[in-house]
Amino acid sequence: MAEPVVPKGFGKPLGMYSHGMIVKGGALVIVAGQVGMTADGRVAGGDIGRQTKQALENVRAVIEAAGCTMGDIVRLQTFLTRSEDIAGFMTARGEVFPGYFPDGTYPPNTLLVVSRLVRPELLVEVEAMAVRTRAARPRRRAPAKRRRTRR
């Protein structure tokens, strides 16, 4: 579905990403920035490793709810609040990426260091873009059951 782009004369990327991607037809899936918070609203620890893994797991949950897999991601954008966390981010990403991208083809990623995120205890935020093929279908959540009230 997506094919990595390697410009002639370019060396390998500096990390776990591709220089670019050619995307074949499908629906574009945009994932809002996901932070290192669990589903119940707790921050997944005060260190960059745990927050990075949780943010990526949150991206995976949204991607799968849209009927995609992590392999359908064609772009990531990462925001860190401290430049000294770059190494810890890279380590955490290196631990989980092989499971998310088993063929070793990683999506392009832009890494930015920003002054802060929406909450000061958050250290990382990850946005994603994926392409869903026509064959894939989003997972529908079952509608919430309505409580019957007696009058």
Buried (B, 14 or more C-beta within 10 A) or exposed (E): BBEBEEEEEEEEBEBBBBEBBEBEEBBEBEBEBBBBBEEEEEBBBEEBBBBBBBBBBBBBEBBBBBBBBBBBBBBBBBBBBBEEBBEBBBEBBEEBBEEBBEEEEBBBBEBEEEEEBEEEBBBBBBBBBBBBEEEBEEEEEEEEEEEEEEE
